[in-house]
Amino acid sequence: MRIVLQRVARASVTVGDELVSEIGPGFLLLVGVAKGDGEAEADWLAEKVAGLRVLADEDGKMNRSVRELGGEVLAVSQFTLLADTRKGKRPSFVGAAPPEEASPLFDYFCEGLRAAGVRSVRTGRFGAMMDVALVNDGPVTIVLER
């Protein structure tokens, strides 16, 4: 699994004209599920995200987690994070898990975030063409992989 975590002031997902999800301060997660990923990777990453100390403390230093501060998470499945661009000009996505494997593992990961103490976990719509809007806070962007 590969995650691009962005610390945000707010973020939302729209499909067509429908607002699907929105959050206030917290993390926007772009989540790619690779072939061969399983619950162990999802569990490890859920705990890592919940405990990652990149939110500001009372002194303005990155020293608090989304779990500690009661922040929100918006998780968006994004198979394109698994793109292989080493050859040619067209990315290959053969490393991405097929939807029938990726969707349940993505859901499992989101449940893992909740179990790890994240107050609010929202999602986009798996497999849909989504408009993702965000206001970066920092900006702080971190890539996590397991």
C-alpha contacts under 8 A as a table, 3 or more apart, distances in Angstrom:
res1	aa1	res2	aa2	distance
1	M	31	V	7.18
1	M	32	G	5.57
1	M	33	V	4.65
1	M	34	A	5.49
1	M	37	D	6.32
1	M	41	E	6.65
1	M	42	A	7.35
1	M	145	E	5.74
1	M	146	R	5.60
2	R	31	V	5.99
2	R	32	G	5.06
2	R	33	V	6.64
2	R	34	A	7.73
2	R	81	L	6.86
2	R	82	L	7.44
2	R	143	V	7.19
2	R	144	L	5.81
2	R	145	E	4.48
2	R	146	R	6.75
3	I	29	L	6.30
3	I	30	L	5.48
3	I	31	V	4.60
3	I	32	G	6.19
3	I	81	L	7.88
3	I	143	V	5.68
3	I	144	L	5.06
3	I	145	E	6.29
4	V	29	L	5.73
4	V	30	L	5.10
4	V	31	V	6.72
4	V	141	T	6.90
4	V	142	I	5.83
4	V	143	V	4.59
4	V	144	L	6.41
5	L	27	F	6.34
5	L	28	L	5.87
5	L	29	L	4.69
5	L	30	L	6.57
5	L	141	T	5.57
5	L	142	I	5.15
5	L	143	V	6.18
5	L	144	L	7.46
6	Q	27	F	5.52
6	Q	28	L	5.18
6	Q	29	L	6.46
6	Q	136	N	6.81
6	Q	137	D	7.95
6	Q	139	P	7.55
6	Q	140	V	5.76
6	Q	141	T	4.47
6	Q	142	I	6.56
7	R	25	P	7.77
7	R	26	G	5.84
7	R	27	F	4.67
7	R	28	L	6.50
7	R	54	V	7.90
7	R	55	L	7.74
7	R	136	N	6.01
7	R	137	D	5.39
7	R	138	G	7.25
7	R	139	P	6.88
7	R	140	V	5.36
7	R	141	T	6.53
8	V	11	A	6.65
8	V	24	G	7.62
8	V	25	P	5.67
8	V	26	G	5.51
8	V	27	F	5.56
8	V	28	L	6.53
8	V	134	L	6.60
8	V	135	V	5.53
8	V	136	N	4.40
8	V	137	D	4.60
8	V	138	G	7.99
8	V	139	P	7.89
9	A	24	G	5.83
9	A	25	P	4.34
9	A	26	G	6.64
9	A	134	L	7.65
9	A	135	V	5.55
9	A	136	N	6.12
9	A	137	D	5.37
10	R	22	E	7.39
10	R	23	I	5.51
10	R	24	G	4.28
10	R	25	P	5.39
10	R	26	G	7.33
10	R	134	L	5.77
10	R	135	V	5.53
10	R	136	N	7.62
11	A	22	E	5.61
11	A	23	I	5.46
11	A	24	G	6.70
11	A	28	L	6.75
11	A	74	L	7.28
11	A	132	V	7.31
11	A	133	A	5.44
11	A	134	L	4.09
11	A	135	V	6.36
12	S	19	L	7.49
12	S	20	V	7.59
12	S	21	S	5.49
12	S	22	E	4.01
12	S	23	I	6.38
12	S	74	L	7.64
12	S	132	V	5.82
12	S	133	A	5.24
12	S	134	L	6.46
13	V	19	L	6.17
13	V	20	V	5.54
13	V	21	S	5.30
13	V	22	E	6.40
13	V	124	G	5.86
13	V	130	M	6.32
13	V	131	D	5.61
13	V	132	V	4.64
13	V	133	A	6.43
14	T	17	D	6.61
14	T	18	E	5.47
14	T	19	L	4.42
14	T	20	V	5.34
14	T	21	S	7.22
14	T	124	G	7.95
14	T	130	M	5.75
14	T	131	D	5.09
14	T	132	V	6.58
15	V	18	E	5.30
15	V	19	L	6.57
15	V	20	V	6.64
15	V	125	R	7.85
15	V	128	A	7.14
15	V	129	M	6.50
15	V	130	M	4.98
15	V	131	D	6.31
16	G	130	M	7.63
19	L	22	E	7.64
20	V	123	T	7.98
20	V	124	G	6.42
20	V	125	R	7.41
21	S	74	L	7.58
21	S	122	R	6.26
21	S	123	T	6.42
21	S	124	G	6.41
22	E	74	L	7.21
22	E	122	R	7.41
23	I	26	G	7.54
23	I	72	E	6.10
23	I	73	V	6.96
23	I	74	L	6.56
23	I	122	R	7.60
24	G	71	G	7.62
24	G	72	E	6.51
25	P	71	G	5.81
25	P	72	E	6.23
26	G	66	V	6.27
26	G	71	G	4.70
26	G	72	E	4.68
26	G	73	V	5.68
27	F	66	V	7.73
27	F	71	G	7.75
27	F	72	E	6.45
27	F	73	V	4.82
27	F	74	L	6.34
28	L	73	V	5.89
28	L	74	L	4.85
28	L	75	A	6.01
28	L	76	V	7.67
28	L	134	L	7.84
29	L	73	V	7.16
29	L	74	L	6.06
29	L	75	A	4.60
29	L	76	V	6.02
30	L	75	A	6.08
30	L	76	V	4.98
30	L	77	S	5.93
30	L	78	Q	5.88
30	L	81	L	7.97
31	V	75	A	6.83
31	V	76	V	5.95
31	V	77	S	4.77
31	V	78	Q	5.40
31	V	79	F	7.41
31	V	81	L	7.44
31	V	106	F	7.68
32	G	77	S	6.06
32	G	78	Q	5.07
32	G	79	F	4.82
32	G	80	T	7.05
32	G	81	L	5.37
32	G	82	L	6.24
32	G	96	A	7.33
33	V	37	D	6.60
33	V	77	S	7.96
33	V	78	Q	7.93
33	V	79	F	6.50
33	V	82	L	7.60
33	V	96	A	6.04
33	V	97	A	5.74
33	V	102	A	5.63
33	V	105	L	7.63
33	V	106	F	7.28
34	A	37	D	5.60
34	A	79	F	7.99
34	A	82	L	6.72
34	A	95	G	5.68
34	A	96	A	4.33
34	A	97	A	4.71
34	A	102	A	7.68
35	K	95	G	5.75
35	K	96	A	5.45
35	K	97	A	4.16
35	K	98	P	7.49
36	G	97	A	7.40
37	D	40	A	7.88
37	D	41	E	6.27
37	D	42	A	7.85
37	D	97	A	7.93
38	G	41	E	5.69
38	G	42	A	6.52
38	G	105	L	6.89
39	E	42	A	4.95
39	E	43	D	5.89
39	E	105	L	7.03
39	E	108	Y	7.47
39	E	109	F	7.84
40	A	43	D	5.19
40	A	44	W	6.16
41	E	44	W	5.22
41	E	45	L	6.14
41	E	146	R	5.74
42	A	45	L	5.23
42	A	46	A	5.99
42	A	105	L	7.22
42	A	106	F	7.91
42	A	108	Y	7.15
42	A	109	F	4.98
42	A	112	G	7.38
43	D	46	A	5.18
43	D	47	E	6.30
43	D	109	F	6.61
43	D	112	G	6.10
44	W	47	E	5.41
44	W	48	K	6.14
44	W	146	R	7.64
45	L	48	K	4.84
45	L	49	V	6.00
45	L	109	F	7.78
45	L	144	L	7.62
45	L	145	E	7.68
45	L	146	R	7.06
46	A	49	V	5.28
46	A	50	A	6.12
46	A	109	F	6.09
46	A	110	C	7.45
46	A	112	G	5.47
46	A	113	L	4.90
46	A	116	A	6.97
47	E	50	A	5.14
47	E	51	G	6.07
47	E	112	G	7.48
47	E	113	L	6.81
47	E	116	A	5.93
48	K	51	G	5.34
48	K	52	L	5.73
49	V	52	L	5.24
49	V	66	V	7.96
49	V	113	L	7.63
50	A	65	S	6.49
50	A	66	V	5.91
50	A	67	R	5.44
50	A	113	L	6.36
50	A	116	A	6.24
50	A	117	G	7.01
50	A	118	V	6.16
51	G	65	S	5.19
51	G	66	V	6.92
51	G	67	R	6.44
52	L	64	R	7.54
52	L	65	S	5.25
52	L	66	V	7.37
53	R	62	M	6.14
53	R	63	N	4.88
53	R	64	R	4.52
53	R	65	S	4.37
53	R	66	V	7.65
54	V	62	M	4.51
54	V	63	N	5.84
54	V	64	R	5.99
54	V	65	S	6.21
55	L	61	K	7.59
55	L	62	M	4.95
55	L	63	N	6.02
55	L	64	R	4.85
55	L	65	S	5.79
55	L	66	V	6.90
56	A	59	D	7.31
56	A	60	G	4.81
56	A	61	K	4.96
56	A	62	M	4.52
56	A	63	N	5.85
56	A	64	R	5.95
57	D	60	G	5.20
57	D	61	K	5.50
57	D	62	M	6.36
57	D	63	N	5.59
57	D	64	R	5.77
58	E	61	K	7.51
64	R	68	E	6.33
64	R	69	L	6.87
65	S	68	E	5.15
65	S	69	L	6.33
66	V	69	L	5.30
66	V	70	G	5.79
66	V	71	G	4.78
66	V	72	E	6.98
66	V	118	V	6.69
67	R	70	G	5.32
67	R	71	G	6.57
67	R	116	A	7.79
67	R	117	G	5.63
67	R	118	V	4.88
67	R	119	R	6.90
68	E	71	G	7.88
70	G	118	V	6.76
70	G	119	R	5.58
70	G	120	S	7.90
71	G	118	V	7.24
71	G	119	R	6.69
71	G	120	S	7.19
72	E	118	V	7.02
72	E	119	R	6.41
72	E	120	S	4.86
72	E	121	V	6.08
72	E	122	R	7.87
73	V	118	V	7.61
73	V	120	S	6.21
73	V	121	V	4.81
73	V	122	R	6.15
74	L	121	V	5.95
74	L	122	R	4.76
74	L	123	T	5.34
74	L	124	G	7.45
75	A	110	C	7.44
75	A	121	V	7.27
75	A	122	R	6.25
75	A	123	T	4.76
75	A	124	G	6.56
76	V	123	T	5.69
76	V	124	G	5.04
76	V	125	R	7.51
76	V	126	F	7.60
77	S	106	F	7.00
77	S	124	G	7.22
77	S	125	R	7.94
77	S	126	F	6.14
77	S	127	G	7.75
78	Q	81	L	6.09
79	F	82	L	5.85
79	F	83	A	7.72
79	F	93	F	7.66
79	F	96	A	5.93
79	F	97	A	7.79
80	T	83	A	5.27
80	T	93	F	6.92
80	T	96	A	7.81
82	L	93	F	6.19
82	L	95	G	6.07
82	L	96	A	5.55
83	A	91	P	5.58
83	A	92	S	5.51
83	A	93	F	4.95
83	A	94	V	7.90
83	A	95	G	7.32
83	A	96	A	7.69
84	D	87	K	7.76
84	D	91	P	5.47
84	D	92	S	5.04
84	D	93	F	6.37
84	D	95	G	7.66
85	T	88	G	7.00
85	T	89	K	7.08
85	T	90	R	6.96
85	T	91	P	4.85
85	T	92	S	6.62
87	K	90	R	7.86
87	K	91	P	7.93
88	G	91	P	7.62
92	S	95	G	7.81
93	F	96	A	5.56
94	V	97	A	7.88
97	A	101	E	6.05
97	A	102	A	5.46
98	P	101	E	5.55
98	P	102	A	5.97
99	P	102	A	4.86
99	P	103	S	5.59
99	P	127	G	7.75
100	E	103	S	5.93
100	E	104	P	7.19
101	E	104	P	6.11
101	E	105	L	6.58
102	A	105	L	5.24
102	A	106	F	5.93
103	S	106	F	5.12
103	S	107	D	6.27
103	S	126	F	6.85
104	P	107	D	5.06
104	P	108	Y	6.08
105	L	108	Y	4.83
105	L	109	F	6.10
106	F	109	F	5.07
106	F	110	C	6.36
107	D	110	C	5.11
107	D	111	E	6.27
108	Y	111	E	5.08
108	Y	112	G	6.13
109	F	112	G	4.86
109	F	113	L	6.39
110	C	113	L	5.11
110	C	114	R	6.57
110	C	121	V	6.83
111	E	114	R	5.08
111	E	115	A	6.17
112	G	115	A	4.91
112	G	116	A	6.01
113	L	116	A	5.01
113	L	117	G	6.61
113	L	118	V	5.67
113	L	121	V	7.22
114	R	117	G	5.32
114	R	118	V	4.97
114	R	119	R	6.70
114	R	120	S	7.29
114	R	121	V	6.67
115	A	118	V	7.28
118	V	121	V	6.80
124	G	130	M	7.41
125	R	128	A	5.63
125	R	130	M	7.48
136	N	139	P	5.12
136	N	140	V	7.16
137	D	140	V	6.41
